[in-house]
């Protein structure tokens, strides 16, 4: 464990950070929700006077025709557009720069991001690059997107990242094998559409991983020491929705009601963690993504039970409160037993969805590097309930090594 004085210093630092966060003037996006809300969003863009739009998406969504109706609506409204579909999971600096090149070639004045967290994050950084004209890496960190970004409209096609309502964008620095986050109020999208029907074609394994990603956001925000009443309200509702509807979304992907509820859950969890923050689950998962290209939702799902097990001595009452709101745990159980039941529920969900308990790509020789990076990311960023030192982090990560 960390030295008591160091923990005290970090607690004071994060308490100040909490006050600053509480006072920050968050400007949440205008939300269109429900059937055909993606087309409502397109019409809203046109009403804002945008004449040339860059659509940022990925090649799979283009191939599936998922963006066709939105393109047809833009055509009908007389809005010109260019499409950049080169975004891949864990978007890289090179992909963002390529998207910016398409934006410049077509003189686009606004961006429509369609896809999961990767296209939306890439779109944020493309828009930031257009306004700031400085290297992408120099915009990562806290409050370094000084000139903001182009107007950004987001249509999430997965219920997981909540990127349509966050001030963060994660970038993969392939040269140094690391993932970096840009965090700035000016990275908040202008408006978004939560259109569950767009998610009905998602395969079960992606639905499960992205749903568990949203659950990680809600849970880590709730047990964060920077949680507030307003983040608790959203975190509770998001967790309740996920516990009720994720299984249906995975097993019956065409169920539009379940998809719409999961879209709302992801959005609420995104708002919650934007203000309360996340924790070691994300810190470790980010390094898995950077080193092994593990999809972020899958990485979070694998890591979450192990980090919660470690954190329980310092967050059992909070985790038990969340569990009781979801009807989990023995009715008359004490906080520790109810909290343990909640962690077991997460393990059971992972097992049912085919999410492994270990990471096949994880190598023992990489664990010191992963642990060091996770500790560095979390120390002055996340108000975690229980701090780790590097040795403790290594021990937690070893649980995720695949069997010989």
C-alpha positions, 0 to 999 in steps of 0.5 A, a space after each residue: 500500500 501507499 504511505 499514509 502521508 501520500 494517501 492523505 495528500 492524494 485525498 486532499 488533492 482529489 477533494 479539491 479536484 471534486 470542488 473544481 469539477 462541481 463548479 465546472 460549467 458543463 454544457 451537456 449536448 442536446 439529446 434526441 432520443 427514440 425511433 428515428 432520432 438520428 434523422 431528427 439530429 440530421 435535420 437539427 444540424 441543417 437548421 444550425 446552418 451547416 452546409 458542408 459536413 464530414 461524416 466520421 465512421 468506420 468501414 464496417 458501418 458503411 458496408 452494412 449501410 447503417 449510415 445510408 438513411 442519414 446520408 439520404 436525409 443530408 441529400 434531401 436537406 441540401 447539405 454536402 458531406 464527405 465520408 471518412 471511414 478509416 477509424 478502427 478500434 482504439 483510434 490512432 494519431 495517424 487515423 485522426 490526421 487522415 480524417 483531418 485531411 479529408 475534412 480540409 480537402 472538402 472544407 467541412 465546417 461541422 462533423 457528424 460522428 456515427 459509430 461506437 466510441 472510437 469514431 466519436 473520439 476520433 471525430 472529437 480530435 479531428 474537430 480539435 485539430 481543425 481549430 487548434 492546428 497543433 500536434 494531437 499528442 499536445 492536446 492530450 491531458 487536462 484542458 489543453 484543447 484551448 480553441 475548442 473544436 468544430 461543431 460535433 454531432 454524435 450518433 452512437 451505434 453501440 451502448 457502451 462508451 457514452 462518448 456522445 456526452 463526455 469531455 474525453 477522447 482517447 488516442 492511441 500513441 502507437 509509437 510509444 505503445 500507450 493510450 492517452 486521453 484528452 479531457 476538456 470541456 470543449 470536447 463535448 458534442 453539441 447534440 446527439 441521437 440515442 437511436 436504439 434501432 441502429 444497434 439491433 444488428 450488433 453481434 452478441 459479443 459486441 453487445 455484451 462487451 459494450 454493455 459491460 463497458 457502460 456498467 464499468 462507467 456507472 460502477 466506477 463513478 458511483 464508488 469514486 470519492 468524487 461522486 456527487 448526488 447528481 452523478 449517483 442518480 445517473 449511476 443508479 439508473 444506468 446500473 438498474 437499466 443494464 442489469 434489467 436489459 443487457 441480457 435481453 439485448 445480448 440474447 435477442 438483439 432485435 429487441 428495440 426496447 432493450 436496445 433503446 434502454 441500453 442506449 439510455 443507460 450508456 448515456 447516463 453512465 457517460 454523464 456520471 463518469 464525466 463528473 465523478 471519474 473512473 478508476 483502476 479498471 480503466 487505468 489497467 484496461 487502457 494499457 491492455 488496449 495500447 499493448 494488445 489492441 484489446 477492445 476497450 469494453 472487453 478489457 473493462 469487463 475482464 478487469 472489473 471484478 478483480 479491481 472491485 475485489 481489491 477495492 471492497 474494504 474501502 467501498 463496500 457500503 457504496 457498492 452495497 447501496 448500488 446493489 440494493 437499488 438493483 435488487 442484488 444480494 441477500 435482503 438482510 445481508 450486511 454491506 460486505 456480503 451484499 457488495 460481494 454479491 454484486 461483484 459475483 453478479 458481474 462475474 456471472 454476467 461475464 460468464 454468461 456472455 462468454 467474456 473470459 476471466 483472463 486475457 489471452 494476450 497478457 504476458 507475465 513479462 509485460 505486467 510490471 509495465 502495465 502496473 506502472 502505467 496504470 498507477 501513473 494514470 490513476 494517481 492524480 486523475 481518479 478519486 479511487 476508493 482504495 489506492 494501489 502501489 505498483 506491487 499491489 497492481 502487479 498482483 491484481 493483474 496477475 489474476 488475469 494471466 491465462 492458464 498455462 
